[in-house]
Structures are given as structure tokens and as C-alpha cells.
Amino acid sequence: MPAELTLNTDHGPDGTPRVTATGEIDLSNVAQLVEALNTASAGSRSPITIDLSTVKYLDSAGINALFDHADKVDGLHVVVHRLLIRVLTITGLDKVATLEAAPAGDDG
């Protein structure tokens, strides 16, 4: 059974494309995330923001999708739930993307 995941693609206040995810990201639904990232980027290398502030579970498939997309754009900004910031830092995602811890009260 696929993990529950909701994705929204829009633009942030500065006009930067943004993908907001709610739920869990794993092998069962990572294709949805990849599709949303590709849609938000619209074939350009422009910077993109990914809001994972309410995502509390992200497996290696999701982490790999973030790394892959970081290679496709000229700036990846990821807002991350505080439970995941350490994991993503250990993987080295902070070397290819800007990681920002979501506010502590944002438990979604």
C-alpha cells in the first residue's frame, strides 16, 4: 500500500517555483514527487524550493530524488522538518542544496 502523500506545486512570494509535500515519501510514491519537481521546474534550471516541513518520513528513494533534482537546477532550497534535518545533513544533501529547518512549532 502506497504511503500517503499530498503534493502541491505553486510559486513562493518571490516567484520561485515551490513544491510542498505533506505525508510520507518512500519508494511507493517517490515517482509522484519526481513528477511534481519536474513540473515545478518546467524544464528550466531556475532555482526551486521544496517544502518538506510536515514530512516526518523520507526513505532513501526520496533522498535520491532530492539529490537528482539538485543536479538539474541551479539552486535547490529545501525546508525540512526538524526530525529530518540531521539525516539530510549526514547524507551530504547540504553540499548540493540549501537546507532550512522548519520552525519548531510546524508539526503538521
N, CA, C and O atoms as a MOPAC input file, in Angstrom:
PM7 MOZYME 1SCF
protein

 N      0.84700 1    -1.18400 1     0.00000 1
 C      0.00000 1     0.00000 1     0.00000 1
 C      0.89400 1     1.25000 1     0.00000 1
 O      1.77600 1     1.38100 1     0.84900 1
 N      0.66800 1     2.16000 1    -0.94500 1
 C      1.48500 1     3.37400 1    -1.00500 1
 C      1.31100 1     4.24900 1     0.23400 1
 O      0.22100 1     4.35000 1     0.79800 1
 N      2.41100 1     4.87700 1     0.64200 1
 C      2.34900 1     5.82000 1     1.74500 1
 C      1.52800 1     7.02500 1     1.30100 1
 O      1.49900 1     7.37300 1     0.12100 1
 N      0.86800 1     7.64900 1     2.25600 1
 C      0.03200 1     8.80800 1     1.95100 1
 C      0.91100 1    10.02600 1     1.68900 1
 O      1.75200 1    10.38700 1     2.51300 1
 N      0.70800 1    10.64900 1     0.54000 1
 C      1.48600 1    11.81100 1     0.14100 1
 C      0.60600 1    12.76100 1    -0.64600 1
 O     -0.08300 1    12.35900 1    -1.58400 1
 N      0.63700 1    14.03400 1    -0.25400 1
 C     -0.05400 1    15.08700 1    -0.98400 1
 C      1.00300 1    16.07900 1    -1.44600 1
 O      1.87100 1    16.47700 1    -0.66900 1
 N      0.92900 1    16.47300 1    -2.70100 1
 C      1.89100 1    17.41200 1    -3.27900 1
 C      1.16200 1    18.59600 1    -3.87900 1
 O      0.11700 1    18.44200 1    -4.51100 1
 N      1.71800 1    19.77000 1    -3.67700 1
 C      1.16700 1    20.99000 1    -4.24600 1
 C      2.30900 1    21.74100 1    -4.93200 1
 O      3.38200 1    21.91300 1    -4.35300 1
 N      2.07700 1    22.17500 1    -6.14100 1
 C      3.07600 1    22.93900 1    -6.88500 1
 C      2.54300 1    24.35100 1    -7.09400 1
 O      1.45000 1    24.54800 1    -7.62400 1
 N      3.34300 1    25.33600 1    -6.66300 1
 C      2.95900 1    26.73200 1    -6.83500 1
 C      4.22500 1    27.57800 1    -6.88900 1
 O      5.30100 1    27.07200 1    -7.20800 1
 N      4.09900 1    28.86000 1    -6.58000 1
 C      5.25300 1    29.76100 1    -6.54600 1
 C      5.28600 1    30.46000 1    -5.19800 1
 O      4.24700 1    30.83100 1    -4.65000 1
 N      6.49700 1    30.63500 1    -4.66800 1
 C      6.66400 1    31.34000 1    -3.40900 1
 C      6.46400 1    32.82900 1    -3.59500 1
 O      6.25300 1    33.29200 1    -4.71600 1
 N      6.52800 1    33.59500 1    -2.49900 1
 C      6.32500 1    35.04800 1    -2.55900 1
 C      7.29100 1    35.75700 1    -3.51500 1
 O      6.96200 1    36.80100 1    -4.07900 1
 N      8.49200 1    35.17600 1    -3.69100 1
 C      9.47200 1    35.79200 1    -4.59700 1
 C      9.35600 1    35.27300 1    -6.02900 1
 O     10.16200 1    35.62900 1    -6.88800 1
 N      8.35300 1    34.43100 1    -6.28300 1
 C      8.13600 1    33.90200 1    -7.62500 1
 C      8.85800 1    32.59700 1    -7.91300 1
 O      8.68800 1    32.01700 1    -8.98500 1
 N      9.66300 1    32.12900 1    -6.96300 1
 C     10.38800 1    30.87500 1    -7.14700 1
 C      9.42400 1    29.70000 1    -7.15000 1
 O      8.54800 1    29.62900 1    -6.28900 1
 N      9.56100 1    28.77700 1    -8.09300 1
 C      8.71400 1    27.58000 1    -8.08500 1
 C      8.88200 1    26.83700 1    -6.75700 1
 O      9.97500 1    26.76400 1    -6.19600 1
 N      7.76300 1    26.28800 1    -6.27600 1
 C      7.78600 1    25.60800 1    -4.97500 1
 C      6.93100 1    24.34900 1    -5.05200 1
 O      5.84100 1    24.34400 1    -5.62400 1
 N      7.46300 1    23.27800 1    -4.45500 1
 C      6.71400 1    22.04000 1    -4.27900 1
 C      6.55700 1    21.83600 1    -2.78100 1
 O      7.54200 1    21.81900 1    -2.04300 1
 N      5.31400 1    21.68100 1    -2.33300 1
 C      5.02700 1    21.44600 1    -0.92600 1
 C      4.49800 1    20.02700 1    -0.78400 1
 O      3.53500 1    19.63500 1    -1.44200 1
 N      5.14800 1    19.26800 1     0.08900 1
 C      4.75200 1    17.87100 1     0.31500 1
 C      4.19700 1    17.72000 1     1.72100 1
 O      4.68700 1    18.33100 1     2.67100 1
 N      3.16800 1    16.89600 1     1.83400 1
 C      2.57300 1    16.55600 1     3.13500 1
 C      2.39500 1    15.04800 1     3.16000 1
 O      1.84700 1    14.46900 1     2.22200 1
 N      2.85300 1    14.41100 1     4.22500 1
 C      2.71600 1    12.95900 1     4.35600 1
 C      4.07600 1    12.31400 1     4.49200 1
 O      4.96600 1    12.84300 1     5.15800 1
 N      4.23200 1    11.16000 1     3.85100 1
 C      5.47900 1    10.40900 1     3.88500 1
 C      5.95400 1    10.16900 1     2.45800 1
 O      5.15200 1    10.02000 1     1.53700 1
 N      7.28500 1    10.13500 1     2.29200 1
 C      7.84800 1     9.90100 1     0.97100 1
 C      8.68800 1     8.63000 1     1.03400 1
 O      9.63900 1     8.53200 1     1.81000 1
 N      8.31700 1     7.66000 1     0.20100 1
 C      9.06800 1     6.41200 1     0.13700 1
 C      8.99800 1     5.84500 1    -1.27600 1
 O      8.46700 1     6.48200 1    -2.18500 1
 N      9.53100 1     4.66300 1    -1.44900 1
 C      9.58700 1     4.04600 1    -2.76900 1
 C      8.21300 1     3.92100 1    -3.42100 1
 O      8.09800 1     3.95700 1    -4.64600 1
 N      7.17000 1     3.77300 1    -2.60300 1
 C      5.82700 1     3.57300 1    -3.15800 1
 C      5.26000 1     4.81700 1    -3.82900 1
 O      4.35300 1     4.70900 1    -4.65300 1
 N      5.78100 1     6.00100 1    -3.49000 1
 C      5.20900 1     7.22600 1    -4.05700 1
 C      6.24700 1     8.22900 1    -4.55200 1
 O      5.89300 1     9.34900 1    -4.91800 1
 N      7.51600 1     7.84400 1    -4.56800 1
 C      8.56100 1     8.78200 1    -4.96300 1
 C      8.38300 1     9.27100 1    -6.40300 1
 O      8.81100 1    10.37600 1    -6.73600 1
 N      7.76100 1     8.46400 1    -7.25200 1
 C      7.52400 1     8.90600 1    -8.63700 1
 C      6.63000 1    10.14200 1    -8.66700 1
 O      6.79700 1    10.99800 1    -9.53600 1
 N      5.68900 1    10.25000 1    -7.73900 1
 C      4.83500 1    11.43800 1    -7.65700 1
 C      5.67100 1    12.66600 1    -7.31600 1
 O      5.46300 1    13.73900 1    -7.88200 1
 N      6.62100 1    12.50800 1    -6.38800 1
 C      7.49900 1    13.62100 1    -6.01800 1
 C      8.33800 1    14.04600 1    -7.21200 1
 O      8.43900 1    15.23700 1    -7.50700 1
 N      8.93400 1    13.09300 1    -7.89500 1
 C      9.76500 1    13.40000 1    -9.06300 1
 C      8.94700 1    14.13800 1   -10.12500 1
 O      9.41700 1    15.11000 1   -10.71600 1
 N      7.73100 1    13.67200 1   -10.35800 1
 C      6.86100 1    14.33100 1   -11.33700 1
 C      6.55600 1    15.77100 1   -10.92000 1
 O      6.58200 1    16.67700 1   -11.75300 1
 N      6.26600 1    15.98400 1    -9.63200 1
 C      5.97700 1    17.33700 1    -9.14500 1
 C      7.20000 1    18.24200 1    -9.26800 1
 O      7.06900 1    19.41000 1    -9.63200 1
 N      8.38100 1    17.71900 1    -8.96900 1
 C      9.61000 1    18.51100 1    -9.09800 1
 C      9.85700 1    18.88200 1   -10.55000 1
 O     10.21300 1    20.02300 1   -10.84800 1
 N      9.67300 1    17.93500 1   -11.45000 1
 C      9.86700 1    18.21500 1   -12.87800 1
 C      8.84800 1    19.21600 1   -13.39400 1
 O      9.18200 1    20.07900 1   -14.20600 1
 N      7.60600 1    19.11100 1   -12.93000 1
 C      6.56100 1    20.05800 1   -13.32200 1
 C      6.89500 1    21.46000 1   -12.82800 1
 O      6.76600 1    22.43600 1   -13.56700 1
 N      7.32600 1    21.55300 1   -11.56800 1
 C      7.66100 1    22.85900 1   -10.99100 1
 C      8.84400 1    23.49700 1   -11.71500 1
 O      8.86200 1    24.70900 1   -11.92900 1
 N      9.81800 1    22.69600 1   -12.08700 1
 C     10.99700 1    23.22400 1   -12.78100 1
 C     10.69500 1    23.57300 1   -14.22700 1
 O     11.36900 1    24.42200 1   -14.81100 1
 N      9.70000 1    22.93600 1   -14.80900 1
 C      9.26100 1    23.21400 1   -16.18400 1
 C     10.41700 1    23.21100 1   -17.18400 1
 O     10.44800 1    24.02000 1   -18.11100 1
 N     11.36300 1    22.29800 1   -16.98600 1
 C     12.46100 1    22.16600 1   -17.93700 1
 C     13.54100 1    23.22200 1   -17.83300 1
 O     14.47300 1    23.22900 1   -18.63800 1
 N     13.43800 1    24.11600 1   -16.85800 1
 C     14.47100 1    25.14800 1   -16.71100 1
 C     15.41000 1    24.77900 1   -15.56300 1
 O     15.11000 1    23.89200 1   -14.76400 1
 N     16.53100 1    25.45700 1   -15.49200 1
 C     17.49300 1    25.23800 1   -14.40100 1
 C     17.29000 1    26.26000 1   -13.28100 1
 O     18.13200 1    26.37600 1   -12.39100 1
 N     16.19400 1    26.99200 1   -13.32000 1
 C     15.92600 1    28.01300 1   -12.30600 1
 C     15.83400 1    27.39000 1   -10.91900 1
 O     15.44900 1    26.22800 1   -10.78200 1
 N     16.18800 1    28.15900 1    -9.88800 1
 C     16.08900 1    27.66400 1    -8.50900 1
 C     14.67100 1    27.21500 1    -8.17700 1
 O     13.70000 1    27.68800 1    -8.76800 1
 N     14.56900 1    26.29800 1    -7.22300 1
 C     13.28500 1    25.76900 1    -6.78800 1
 C     13.33100 1    25.55200 1    -5.28100 1
 O     14.38200 1    25.25700 1    -4.71100 1
 N     12.16900 1    25.70300 1    -4.64900 1
 C     12.03700 1    25.44300 1    -3.21500 1
 C     11.18200 1    24.19700 1    -3.03000 1
 O     10.15500 1    24.02900 1    -3.68700 1
 N     11.62100 1    23.32900 1    -2.12700 1
 C     10.84700 1    22.14700 1    -1.76400 1
 C     10.52300 1    22.26400 1    -0.28400 1
 O     11.42200 1    22.31500 1     0.55600 1
 N      9.24800 1    22.30700 1     0.02500 1
 C      8.80400 1    22.43300 1     1.41400 1
 C      8.43000 1    21.05100 1     1.95000 1
 O      7.38300 1    20.49800 1     1.61800 1
 N      9.31700 1    20.51100 1     2.78900 1
 C      9.09200 1    19.22200 1     3.43400 1
 C      8.86700 1    19.42200 1     4.92800 1
 O      9.13500 1    18.52500 1     5.72800 1
 N      8.37600 1    20.59600 1     5.30000 1
 C      8.26800 1    20.94200 1     6.72300 1
 C      7.31300 1    20.04800 1     7.50000 1
 O      7.42400 1    19.95200 1     8.72200 1
 N      6.37700 1    19.39300 1     6.82100 1
 C      5.46200 1    18.49400 1     7.53000 1
 C      5.72400 1    17.02200 1     7.21900 1
 O      4.99100 1    16.14800 1     7.68100 1
 N      6.76500 1    16.74800 1     6.43800 1
 C      7.13200 1    15.36400 1     6.11900 1
 C      8.03300 1    14.84300 1     7.23900 1
 O      9.10500 1    15.39200 1     7.49300 1
 N      7.58700 1    13.78200 1     7.90000 1
 C      8.35800 1    13.22100 1     9.01000 1
 C      9.04900 1    11.91600 1     8.64500 1
 O      9.82500 1    11.38200 1     9.43700 1
 N      8.77200 1    11.39500 1     7.44700 1
 C      9.42900 1    10.17400 1     6.99000 1
 C      9.82100 1    10.32400 1     5.53500 1
 O      8.99800 1    10.66300 1     4.68500 1
 N     11.08800 1    10.06600 1     5.26300 1
 C     11.64100 1    10.18100 1     3.91900 1
 C     12.67300 1     9.07200 1     3.78300 1
 O     13.69900 1     9.10100 1     4.46300 1
 N     12.41800 1     8.08200 1     2.90700 1
 C     13.38000 1     6.98700 1     2.78000 1
 C     14.43500 1     7.32000 1     1.72700 1
 O     14.45700 1     8.42200 1     1.18000 1
 N     15.29800 1     6.36200 1     1.45700 1
 C     16.41000 1     6.60500 1     0.53700 1
 C     15.94200 1     6.95900 1    -0.87400 1
 O     16.62700 1     7.69700 1    -1.58200 1
 N     14.79000 1     6.44500 1    -1.29100 1
 C     14.25900 1     6.79400 1    -2.61600 1
 C     13.97000 1     8.29600 1    -2.67500 1
 O     14.28000 1     8.95000 1    -3.67100 1
 N     13.38000 1     8.83600 1    -1.61700 1
 C     13.09600 1    10.26600 1    -1.55900 1
 C     14.36000 1    11.09700 1    -1.50400 1
 O     14.45700 1    12.13600 1    -2.15700 1
 N     15.33400 1    10.63800 1    -0.72300 1
 C     16.61500 1    11.34500 1    -0.62900 1
 C     17.29800 1    11.35900 1    -1.99200 1
 O     17.82300 1    12.39000 1    -2.41300 1
 N     17.29400 1    10.22200 1    -2.68100 1
 C     17.89700 1    10.16200 1    -4.01400 1
 C     17.19100 1    11.09600 1    -4.99500 1
 O     17.83900 1    11.70200 1    -5.84800 1
 N     15.87800 1    11.21500 1    -4.88200 1
 C     15.13100 1    12.12700 1    -5.75800 1
 C     15.56900 1    13.57300 1    -5.52200 1
 O     15.67100 1    14.35200 1    -6.46900 1
 N     15.82500 1    13.93000 1    -4.26900 1
 C     16.29500 1    15.28800 1    -3.96600 1
 C     17.68100 1    15.53000 1    -4.56400 1
 O     17.92700 1    16.57700 1    -5.16300 1
 N     18.58800 1    14.55800 1    -4.40000 1
 C     19.91900 1    14.68200 1    -5.00000 1
 C     19.82700 1    14.80600 1    -6.52000 1
 O     20.48800 1    15.65400 1    -7.12000 1
 N     19.01100 1    13.96100 1    -7.13700 1
 C     18.86700 1    14.00400 1    -8.59800 1
 C     18.36200 1    15.36600 1    -9.05900 1
 O     18.84200 1    15.91000 1   -10.05400 1
 N     17.39100 1    15.91200 1    -8.33300 1
 C     16.84400 1    17.20300 1    -8.76200 1
 C     17.83300 1    18.33600 1    -8.51200 1
 O     17.86400 1    19.31300 1    -9.26000 1
 N     18.63200 1    18.20800 1    -7.47300 1
 C     19.65100 1    19.22900 1    -7.20800 1
 C     20.61400 1    19.34200 1    -8.38800 1
 O     21.13400 1    20.42300 1    -8.66600 1
 N     20.85200 1    18.23000 1    -9.08200 1
 C     21.72800 1    18.23600 1   -10.25900 1
 C     21.07900 1    18.90200 1   -11.47000 1
 O     21.77000 1    19.29200 1   -12.41100 1
 N     19.75100 1    19.03200 1   -11.44600 1
 C     19.01700 1    19.55400 1   -12.59400 1
 C     18.73400 1    21.05100 1   -12.51200 1
 O     18.31600 1    21.65700 1   -13.49900 1
 N     18.96100 1    21.65500 1   -11.33800 1
 C     18.63900 1    23.07200 1   -11.15500 1
 C     19.85600 1    23.82700 1   -10.62300 1
 O     20.81600 1    23.22800 1   -10.13900 1
 N     19.79300 1    25.14600 1   -10.72300 1
 C     20.89200 1    25.98600 1   -10.25900 1
 C     20.66500 1    26.50700 1    -8.84600 1
 O     21.23300 1    27.53100 1    -8.46600 1
 N     19.86700 1    25.83600 1    -8.09100 1
 C     19.63500 1    26.22100 1    -6.70700 1
 C     18.45000 1    25.46400 1    -6.14100 1
 O     17.31600 1    25.65200 1    -6.58000 1
 N     18.71300 1    24.61400 1    -5.17100 1
 C     17.64900 1    23.84400 1    -4.53400 1
 C     17.59400 1    24.26100 1    -3.07300 1
 O     18.57800 1    24.12800 1    -2.34500 1
 N     16.44600 1    24.76400 1    -2.64800 1
 C     16.23200 1    25.18500 1    -1.26400 1
 C     15.21000 1    24.23700 1    -0.66900 1
 O     14.08800 1    24.14100 1    -1.16700 1
 N     15.58300 1    23.53500 1     0.39200 1
 C     14.70300 1    22.53600 1     0.99000 1
 C     14.39500 1    22.93200 1     2.43000 1
 O     15.29500 1    23.03000 1     3.26400 1
 N     13.11500 1    23.15900 1     2.71000 1
 C     12.65400 1    23.42600 1     4.07300 1
 C     12.28700 1    22.06700 1     4.65200 1
 O     11.43000 1    21.36400 1     4.11600 1
 N     12.94400 1    21.70100 1     5.75400 1
 C     12.87100 1    20.33700 1     6.26000 1
 C     12.33500 1    20.29400 1     7.68800 1
 O     12.68300 1    21.13300 1     8.52000 1
 N     11.48400 1    19.30800 1     7.96000 1
 C     11.01700 1    19.06300 1     9.32800 1
 C     12.23400 1    18.80800 1    10.21100 1
 O     13.19400 1    18.17100 1     9.77700 1
 N     12.20100 1    19.28900 1    11.41700 1
 C     13.35700 1    19.17300 1    12.30800 1
 C     13.78000 1    17.72800 1    12.54900 1
 O     14.93600 1    17.48000 1    12.89400 1
 N     12.86900 1    16.76900 1    12.37500 1
 C     13.22200 1    15.36000 1    12.55400 1
 C     14.11200 1    14.83800 1    11.42800 1
 O     14.80000 1    13.83100 1    11.59500 1
 N     14.10000 1    15.51500 1    10.29100 1
 C     14.85400 1    15.03400 1     9.12600 1
 C     16.11300 1    15.83400 1     8.82700 1
 O     16.93300 1    15.40000 1     8.01700 1
 N     16.28600 1    16.97800 1     9.45200 1
 C     17.41500 1    17.84400 1     9.09800 1
 C     18.75200 1    17.13600 1     9.30300 1
 O     19.65500 1    17.27000 1     8.47700 1
 N     18.88600 1    16.39200 1    10.38500 1
 C     20.15300 1    15.70800 1    10.64300 1
 C     20.41300 1    14.61500 1     9.60100 1
 O     21.53000 1    14.48800 1     9.09800 1
 N     19.39600 1    13.83700 1     9.28300 1
 C     19.54800 1    12.76700 1     8.29800 1
 C     19.99400 1    13.34400 1     6.95200 1
 O     20.90500 1    12.81300 1     6.31700 1
 N     19.35800 1    14.42000 1     6.52500 1
 C     19.70500 1    15.00200 1     5.23000 1
 C     21.09000 1    15.64600 1     5.25200 1
 O     21.77400 1    15.68500 1     4.22900 1
 N     21.49700 1    16.14400 1     6.40000 1
 C     22.84600 1    16.69800 1     6.52500 1
 C     23.87600 1    15.57600 1     6.46400 1
 O     24.90100 1    15.71400 1     5.79700 1
 N     23.61200 1    14.46300 1     7.15600 1
 C     24.52900 1    13.32300 1     7.14000 1
 C     24.68600 1    12.76600 1     5.72400 1
 O     25.77800 1    12.34200 1     5.34600 1
 N     23.61700 1    12.76300 1     4.94700 1
 C     23.70200 1    12.24600 1     3.57000 1
 C     24.53000 1    13.14700 1     2.66500 1
 O     24.96800 1    12.72400 1     1.59500 1
 N     24.74600 1    14.38600 1     3.09100 1
 C     25.50200 1    15.33200 1     2.28000 1
 C     24.63100 1    16.20900 1     1.39800 1
 O     25.15000 1    16.95000 1     0.56200 1
 N     23.32000 1    16.13900 1     1.56700 1
 C     22.44500 1    16.97300 1     0.74400 1
 C     22.75100 1    18.45400 1     0.94300 1
 O     22.54800 1    19.25900 1     0.03500 1
 N     23.23800 1    18.81200 1     2.12400 1
 C     23.56900 1    20.21400 1     2.39100 1
 C     24.73300 1    20.71500 1     1.53300 1
 O     24.97800 1    21.91900 1     1.46200 1
 N     25.44800 1    19.79900 1     0.88200 1
 C     26.55500 1    20.18600 1    -0.00500 1
 C     26.05400 1    20.58300 1    -1.39300 1
 O     26.74900 1    21.28800 1    -2.12500 1
 N     24.84700 1    20.13200 1    -1.75800 1
 C     24.31500 1    20.42000 1    -3.09300 1
 C     23.01400 1    21.21100 1    -3.04900 1
 O     22.48200 1    21.60000 1    -4.08900 1
 N     22.50500 1    21.44800 1    -1.84000 1
 C     21.24800 1    22.18000 1    -1.66400 1
 C     21.33100 1    22.98400 1    -0.38400 1
 O     22.14200 1    22.69100 1     0.49500 1
 N     20.48900 1    23.99600 1    -0.28400 1
 C     20.37600 1    24.76200 1     0.95000 1
 C     19.29200 1    24.10900 1     1.78800 1
 O     18.14600 1    23.99300 1     1.35200 1
 N     19.65700 1    23.67900 1     3.00300 1
 C     18.69300 1    23.07900 1     3.91800 1
 C     18.30300 1    24.10300 1     4.96800 1
 O     19.15500 1    24.79700 1     5.52300 1
 N     17.01700 1    24.18800 1     5.23300 1
 C     16.49800 1    25.09700 1     6.25800 1
 C     15.56900 1    24.30200 1     7.15900 1
 O     14.62700 1    23.66400 1     6.68800 1
 N     15.83900 1    24.34300 1     8.45900 1
 C     14.96500 1    23.65500 1     9.40200 1
 C     13.65800 1    24.43100 1     9.52000 1
 O     13.65400 1    25.65000 1     9.68900 1
 N     12.54500 1    23.69600 1     9.42900 1
 C     11.23500 1    24.31200 1     9.60400 1
 C     11.09200 1    24.79000 1    11.03800 1
 O     11.72400 1    24.22900 1    11.93300 1
 N     10.28300 1    25.80300 1    11.28100 1
 C     10.04900 1    26.26700 1    12.65300 1
 C      9.60900 1    25.11300 1    13.54400 1
 O      8.87200 1    24.23300 1    13.10100 1
 N     10.05800 1    25.11000 1    14.80300 1
 C      9.77700 1    24.02100 1    15.73300 1
 C      8.29100 1    23.76900 1    15.92900 1
 O      7.89300 1    22.63000 1    16.17400 1
 N      7.47900 1    24.77600 1    15.83000 1
 C      6.03800 1    24.60700 1    16.05700 1
 C      5.28700 1    24.05300 1    14.85500 1
 O      4.08600 1    23.79900 1    14.94600 1
 N      5.97400 1    23.86000 1    13.72800 1
 C      5.32500 1    23.40500 1    12.49600 1
 C      5.35500 1    21.88700 1    12.42100 1
 O      6.17900 1    21.30900 1    11.71100 1
 N      4.43700 1    21.23100 1    13.16800 1
 C      4.44000 1    19.78400 1    13.24300 1
 C      3.45500 1    19.12500 1    12.29600 1
 O      3.42300 1    17.89800 1    12.20000 1
 N      2.64700 1    19.91500 1    11.59300 1
 C      1.73300 1    19.41000 1    10.60100 1
 C      1.07900 1    18.17500 1    11.02500 1
 O      0.26800 1    17.62000 1    10.28400 1

